[in-house]
Amino acid sequence: MKKLLLAGKVILGAGLIIIFLNSCKNETKQEDPKEVAEDANEAKFDSIDSKEDDSEFLVDQAEINLAEIEIGKLAQTKSANTEVKKFGQMLVDEHTKSASEVSALAKTKNFTLPTSLTEEGQEEYKKLNEKSGVDFDKKFADMMIDGHEKAIDKLKKASEDAKDPDIRQWASNNIAGLTAHLEHAKMLKQNLDKK
């Protein structure tokens, strides 16, 4: 009987150890690309706040470009509205060009950028992808207005506050293009609201 009780305790103890070790194992969760880039830049420029702020701006711009490209592609494939499809194509073209410029600028400054959609970008994409028909088109237009307003604010701030003159200049040069996108998105929304 004592041997049976002892064997039971050994088995129970071994089971608890296995459960404990499994719960402690390092589960690899995909890190958000924006956080990875920000952490890398922070480590590089920890003692130079001006570089850290400028790197955060370029990380944000890269994030915006990645999201706009994917949402633009989605609009081209999912919408039945010709104007929405055209706007989607324009987003892909313009933000691909912008992404290339941001990447080149970041490279010259030794900044790390995200290379894939962030968790927030994936969430926005998912919400839009769940819609269909006119609901999709209206949600798309709303997202474009909101997103471009925020992006323009960031560009204006960087065009005045960025410590690096190249980054200030790039931000300043891109305000007009995004303002045109915003106006286009507002017209698109007006037309969609009539339906």
Residue frames as qw, qx, qy, qz and C-alpha x, y, z in Angstrom:
[[0.000, 0.886, 0.463, 0.000, 0.00, 0.00, 0.00],
 [0.300, -0.797, 0.107, 0.513, 2.83, 2.38, 0.91],
 [0.415, -0.120, 0.601, 0.672, 4.54, 1.60, -2.41],
 [0.206, 0.626, 0.665, 0.351, 1.32, 2.39, -4.30],
 [0.149, -0.937, -0.249, 0.195, 0.91, 5.69, -2.41],
 [0.403, -0.593, 0.334, 0.611, 4.54, 6.59, -3.05],
 [0.382, 0.174, 0.679, 0.602, 4.19, 5.76, -6.77],
 [0.093, 0.821, 0.546, 0.140, 1.07, 7.96, -6.93],
 [0.248, -0.887, -0.019, 0.388, 2.94, 10.87, -5.36],
 [0.439, -0.310, 0.522, 0.661, 5.85, 10.45, -7.79],
 [0.290, 0.455, 0.689, 0.484, 3.47, 10.43, -10.77],
 [0.059, -0.918, -0.390, 0.045, 1.58, 13.44, -9.42],
 [0.373, -0.737, 0.176, 0.535, 4.85, 15.29, -8.78],
 [0.417, -0.051, 0.615, 0.667, 6.13, 14.52, -12.28],
 [0.187, 0.685, 0.635, 0.304, 2.83, 15.69, -13.77],
 [0.170, -0.936, -0.195, 0.240, 3.01, 18.97, -11.86],
 [0.417, -0.516, 0.381, 0.643, 6.60, 19.53, -13.00],
 [0.357, 0.259, 0.684, 0.581, 5.60, 18.94, -16.63],
 [0.043, 0.855, 0.502, 0.123, 2.66, 21.33, -16.34],
 [0.313, -0.848, 0.015, 0.427, 4.90, 23.94, -14.69],
 [0.434, -0.291, 0.516, 0.679, 7.59, 23.62, -17.36],
 [0.285, 0.494, 0.676, 0.466, 5.05, 23.84, -20.18],
 [0.056, -0.929, -0.363, 0.035, 3.53, 26.98, -18.69],
 [0.361, -0.772, 0.190, 0.488, 6.99, 28.54, -18.43],
 [0.622, 0.131, 0.504, 0.584, 8.10, 27.74, -21.95],
 [0.011, -0.485, 0.101, 0.869, 8.69, 30.81, -24.03],
 [0.519, 0.606, 0.602, 0.032, 5.78, 31.07, -26.42],
 [0.276, -0.149, 0.320, 0.894, 6.92, 33.02, -29.46],
 [0.293, 0.787, 0.488, -0.240, 4.26, 35.57, -30.26],
 [0.498, 0.496, 0.290, 0.650, 4.77, 37.52, -33.45],
 [0.253, -0.520, -0.227, 0.784, 5.97, 40.96, -32.37],
 [0.334, 0.881, 0.299, -0.150, 4.36, 44.01, -33.87],
 [0.694, 0.362, 0.135, 0.608, 6.66, 45.28, -36.67],
 [0.011, 0.869, 0.002, 0.494, 6.26, 48.90, -35.55],
 [0.657, -0.735, 0.155, -0.066, 7.33, 48.03, -31.99],
 [0.886, -0.053, 0.176, 0.425, 10.33, 46.08, -33.28],
 [0.474, 0.605, 0.096, 0.633, 11.44, 49.06, -35.39],
 [0.252, -0.879, 0.044, -0.402, 10.88, 51.55, -32.56],
 [0.816, -0.548, 0.144, 0.114, 12.81, 49.36, -30.10],
 [0.803, 0.173, 0.146, 0.551, 15.72, 49.04, -32.55],
 [0.243, 0.737, 0.046, 0.629, 15.83, 52.80, -33.09],
 [0.514, -0.823, 0.044, -0.237, 15.54, 53.48, -29.37],
 [0.879, -0.331, 0.131, 0.318, 18.49, 51.21, -28.68],
 [0.649, 0.378, 0.139, 0.646, 20.57, 52.92, -31.38],
 [0.138, 0.572, 0.035, 0.808, 19.72, 56.48, -30.41],
 [0.535, -0.612, -0.556, 0.171, 18.96, 56.22, -26.72],
 [0.434, -0.483, -0.168, 0.742, 21.24, 59.13, -25.85],
 [0.067, -0.066, 0.323, 0.942, 20.17, 61.30, -28.78],
 [0.318, 0.493, 0.648, -0.486, 16.53, 62.32, -28.28],
 [0.358, 0.588, -0.176, -0.704, 16.37, 64.30, -31.51],
 [0.235, 0.262, -0.852, -0.389, 17.22, 61.23, -33.55],
 [0.112, 0.219, 0.941, -0.231, 14.73, 59.14, -31.60],
 [0.365, 0.572, 0.363, -0.638, 11.89, 61.60, -32.36],
 [0.371, 0.540, -0.453, -0.605, 12.84, 61.77, -36.03],
 [0.094, 0.129, -0.973, -0.165, 13.05, 57.98, -36.22],
 [0.267, 0.367, 0.787, -0.418, 9.57, 57.69, -34.67],
 [0.430, 0.593, 0.009, -0.681, 8.21, 60.00, -37.36],
 [0.349, 0.416, -0.711, -0.446, 9.68, 57.86, -40.15],
 [0.065, 0.062, 0.987, -0.136, 8.43, 54.69, -38.47],
 [0.382, 0.497, 0.519, -0.581, 4.93, 56.22, -38.42],
 [0.429, 0.578, -0.299, -0.626, 5.22, 57.17, -42.09],
 [0.173, 0.243, -0.927, -0.229, 6.31, 53.65, -43.00],
 [0.207, 0.257, 0.877, -0.350, 3.37, 52.25, -41.02],
 [0.438, 0.574, 0.208, -0.660, 0.95, 54.58, -42.82],
 [0.358, 0.497, -0.587, -0.529, 2.34, 53.66, -46.24],
 [0.028, 0.073, -0.996, -0.036, 2.11, 49.92, -45.58],
 [0.290, 0.409, 0.736, -0.455, -1.50, 50.23, -44.40],
 [0.418, 0.610, -0.008, -0.673, -2.58, 52.50, -47.27],
 [0.240, 0.370, -0.787, -0.431, -1.06, 50.16, -49.87],
 [0.026, 0.113, 0.991, -0.072, -2.88, 47.11, -48.46],
 [0.301, 0.539, 0.560, -0.553, -6.18, 48.97, -48.05],
 [0.338, 0.567, -0.309, -0.685, -5.82, 50.37, -51.57],
 [0.162, 0.169, -0.926, -0.297, -5.37, 46.84, -52.93],
 [0.146, 0.323, 0.879, -0.318, -8.41, 45.69, -50.96],
 [0.348, 0.585, 0.211, -0.702, -10.52, 48.53, -52.39],
 [0.301, 0.433, -0.604, -0.597, -9.54, 47.52, -55.92],
 [0.190, 0.019, -0.969, -0.156, -10.58, 43.92, -55.44],
 [0.001, -0.361, -0.855, 0.371, -13.58, 44.27, -53.15],
 [0.246, 0.514, 0.236, -0.787, -15.42, 47.40, -54.30],
 [0.475, 0.500, 0.674, 0.265, -17.84, 47.47, -57.22],
 [0.100, 0.953, 0.163, -0.233, -17.65, 51.29, -57.36],
 [0.709, 0.531, 0.034, 0.463, -15.35, 52.57, -60.13],
 [0.005, 0.871, -0.200, 0.449, -14.35, 55.68, -58.17],
 [0.725, -0.605, 0.314, -0.102, -13.44, 53.64, -55.09],
 [0.928, 0.105, 0.198, 0.299, -11.36, 51.30, -57.27],
 [0.474, 0.725, -0.055, 0.497, -9.55, 54.29, -58.85],
 [0.317, -0.842, 0.274, -0.341, -8.90, 55.80, -55.44],
 [0.898, -0.342, 0.273, 0.055, -7.55, 52.43, -54.27],
 [0.819, 0.369, 0.091, 0.429, -5.18, 52.28, -57.24],
 [0.161, 0.845, -0.149, 0.488, -4.02, 55.83, -56.58],
 [0.626, -0.708, 0.275, -0.176, -3.32, 54.91, -52.94],
 [0.939, -0.072, 0.218, 0.258, -1.23, 51.93, -54.00],
 [0.629, 0.585, 0.038, 0.511, 0.76, 54.01, -56.51],
 [0.031, -0.857, 0.160, -0.490, 1.31, 57.08, -54.34],
 [0.664, -0.661, 0.298, -0.183, 2.05, 55.25, -51.09],
 [0.940, 0.067, 0.112, 0.317, 4.40, 52.79, -52.82],
 [0.445, 0.675, -0.091, 0.581, 6.36, 55.82, -54.05],
 [0.342, -0.802, 0.216, -0.439, 6.24, 57.37, -50.57],
 [0.915, -0.374, 0.152, 0.019, 7.33, 54.09, -48.97],
 [0.820, 0.316, -0.005, 0.477, 10.35, 53.99, -51.25],
 [0.153, 0.762, -0.160, 0.608, 11.28, 57.58, -50.32],
 [0.618, -0.690, 0.201, -0.319, 10.83, 56.93, -46.60],
 [0.970, -0.128, 0.081, 0.188, 12.89, 53.76, -46.83],
 [0.646, 0.490, -0.085, 0.579, 15.74, 55.57, -48.63],
 [0.127, -0.788, 0.187, -0.573, 15.64, 58.43, -46.13],
 [0.809, -0.541, 0.154, -0.171, 15.63, 56.04, -43.17],
 [0.932, 0.110, -0.024, 0.345, 18.56, 54.14, -44.65],
 [0.409, 0.626, -0.181, 0.639, 20.67, 57.32, -44.86],
 [0.341, -0.685, 0.271, -0.584, 19.85, 58.08, -41.20],
 [0.283, 0.183, -0.911, 0.238, 20.43, 54.48, -40.05],
 [0.554, -0.081, 0.384, -0.735, 16.81, 54.14, -38.85],
 [0.069, 0.086, 0.990, 0.086, 14.95, 50.83, -38.72],
 [0.504, 0.046, -0.100, -0.857, 11.45, 50.70, -40.23],
 [0.674, 0.107, 0.665, -0.303, 8.59, 48.18, -40.01],
 [0.069, 0.261, -0.760, -0.592, 8.38, 45.98, -43.10],
 [0.205, -0.338, -0.873, -0.286, 4.90, 44.56, -42.67],
 [0.387, -0.619, -0.287, -0.621, 1.50, 45.66, -41.44],
 [0.051, -0.275, 0.668, -0.690, 1.33, 46.46, -37.75],
 [0.008, -0.329, -0.910, 0.251, -1.23, 44.90, -35.42],
 [0.229, 0.556, 0.316, -0.734, -3.30, 48.09, -35.64],
 [0.295, 0.400, -0.507, -0.704, -3.03, 48.06, -39.44],
 [0.160, -0.048, -0.969, -0.182, -4.11, 44.43, -39.57],
 [0.094, 0.444, 0.748, -0.483, -7.08, 45.21, -37.33],
 [0.293, 0.545, 0.003, -0.786, -8.20, 48.12, -39.53],
 [0.261, 0.258, -0.761, -0.535, -7.80, 45.97, -42.65],
 [0.053, -0.198, -0.975, 0.087, -9.85, 43.19, -41.05],
 [0.210, 0.521, 0.517, -0.646, -12.67, 45.59, -40.06],
 [0.346, 0.505, -0.277, -0.740, -12.83, 46.96, -43.60],
 [0.200, 0.179, -0.899, -0.346, -12.64, 43.51, -45.17],
 [0.141, 0.290, 0.890, -0.323, -15.71, 42.41, -43.16],
 [0.372, 0.568, 0.215, -0.702, -17.83, 45.01, -44.99],
 [0.390, 0.195, 0.753, 0.493, -19.29, 44.61, -48.47],
 [0.188, 0.730, 0.572, 0.324, -21.08, 46.64, -51.11],
 [0.014, 0.827, 0.068, 0.557, -21.92, 50.25, -50.28],
 [0.682, -0.732, 0.011, 0.011, -21.06, 49.62, -46.60],
 [0.809, -0.090, 0.139, 0.564, -17.53, 48.72, -47.68],
 [0.391, 0.576, 0.186, 0.693, -17.24, 51.84, -49.84],
 [0.285, -0.871, -0.084, -0.391, -18.49, 54.15, -47.09],
 [0.785, -0.579, 0.076, 0.206, -16.22, 52.59, -44.44],
 [0.732, 0.170, 0.170, 0.638, -13.31, 52.90, -46.89],
 [0.166, 0.739, 0.132, 0.640, -14.03, 56.61, -47.50],
 [0.530, -0.828, -0.022, -0.183, -14.36, 57.28, -43.75],
 [0.849, -0.336, 0.112, 0.392, -11.06, 55.50, -43.08],
 [0.592, 0.389, 0.169, 0.686, -9.35, 57.50, -45.82],
 [0.090, -0.853, -0.078, -0.509, -10.58, 60.81, -44.42],
 [0.689, -0.720, 0.068, -0.034, -9.62, 59.95, -40.84],
 [0.869, -0.129, 0.159, 0.451, -6.27, 58.43, -41.80],
 [0.500, 0.514, 0.134, 0.684, -5.23, 61.27, -44.07],
 [0.248, -0.894, -0.031, -0.371, -6.19, 63.93, -41.51],
 [0.772, -0.601, 0.148, 0.147, -3.97, 62.23, -38.93],
 [0.798, 0.113, 0.209, 0.553, -1.14, 61.76, -41.43],
 [0.262, 0.763, 0.108, 0.581, -1.26, 65.42, -42.48],
 [0.476, -0.861, 0.061, -0.166, -1.06, 66.50, -38.83],
 [0.840, -0.358, 0.217, 0.345, 2.06, 64.34, -38.38],
 [0.638, 0.414, 0.210, 0.614, 3.63, 65.78, -41.54],
 [0.013, -0.891, -0.061, -0.449, 2.94, 69.36, -40.46],
 [0.657, -0.741, 0.138, 0.022, 4.42, 68.71, -37.02],
 [0.832, -0.133, 0.270, 0.466, 7.54, 67.07, -38.50],
 [0.487, 0.647, 0.189, 0.555, 7.95, 69.82, -41.10],
 [0.153, -0.889, 0.101, -0.420, 8.34, 72.25, -38.18],
 [0.639, -0.679, 0.309, -0.189, 9.77, 70.14, -35.35],
 [0.969, 0.096, -0.023, 0.225, 12.00, 67.47, -36.91],
 [0.449, -0.756, 0.285, 0.381, 15.63, 68.01, -35.90],
 [0.552, -0.068, 0.618, 0.556, 17.01, 66.56, -39.14],
 [0.232, 0.514, -0.147, -0.813, 16.72, 69.03, -42.06],
 [0.178, 0.092, -0.842, -0.500, 16.23, 66.23, -44.63],
 [0.064, -0.404, -0.902, 0.138, 13.28, 64.84, -42.65],
 [0.119, 0.592, 0.313, -0.733, 11.80, 68.33, -42.20],
 [0.207, 0.389, -0.466, -0.768, 12.10, 68.90, -45.95],
 [0.141, -0.103, -0.940, -0.293, 10.56, 65.52, -46.85],
 [0.020, 0.520, 0.759, -0.392, 7.63, 66.12, -44.49],
 [0.148, 0.582, 0.059, -0.798, 7.06, 69.59, -45.89],
 [0.177, 0.272, -0.671, -0.667, 7.17, 68.31, -49.50],
 [0.150, -0.177, -0.957, -0.173, 4.53, 65.67, -48.82],
 [0.189, 0.364, 0.558, -0.721, 1.81, 67.76, -47.16],
 [0.421, 0.361, -0.216, -0.803, 0.30, 68.89, -50.48],
 [0.377, 0.108, -0.855, -0.339, 0.04, 65.32, -51.85],
 [0.140, -0.263, -0.906, 0.300, -1.73, 63.99, -48.78],
 [0.241, 0.387, 0.302, -0.837, -4.00, 67.04, -48.69],
 [0.450, 0.241, -0.510, -0.692, -5.03, 66.19, -52.26],
 [0.308, -0.087, -0.947, -0.025, -5.76, 62.60, -51.14],
 [0.031, 0.330, 0.687, -0.646, -7.88, 63.97, -48.28],
 [0.372, 0.361, -0.026, -0.855, -9.90, 66.22, -50.58],
 [0.436, 0.137, -0.760, -0.462, -10.40, 63.32, -52.99],
 [0.205, -0.180, -0.931, 0.244, -11.58, 61.11, -50.11],
 [0.187, 0.360, 0.457, -0.791, -14.05, 63.79, -48.97],
 [0.468, 0.291, -0.336, -0.764, -15.52, 64.07, -52.48],
 [0.378, 0.029, -0.909, -0.174, -15.76, 60.30, -52.66],
 [0.037, -0.267, -0.815, 0.514, -17.62, 60.25, -49.33],
 [0.340, 0.345, 0.132, -0.865, -20.05, 62.96, -50.51],
 [0.504, 0.214, -0.594, -0.590, -20.87, 60.94, -53.62],
 [0.326, -0.060, -0.941, 0.072, -21.29, 57.73, -51.63],
 [0.097, 0.253, 0.643, -0.716, -23.55, 59.42, -49.08],
 [0.461, 0.232, -0.171, -0.839, -25.97, 60.26, -51.91],
 [0.467, 0.066, -0.822, -0.319, -26.54, 56.54, -52.49]]
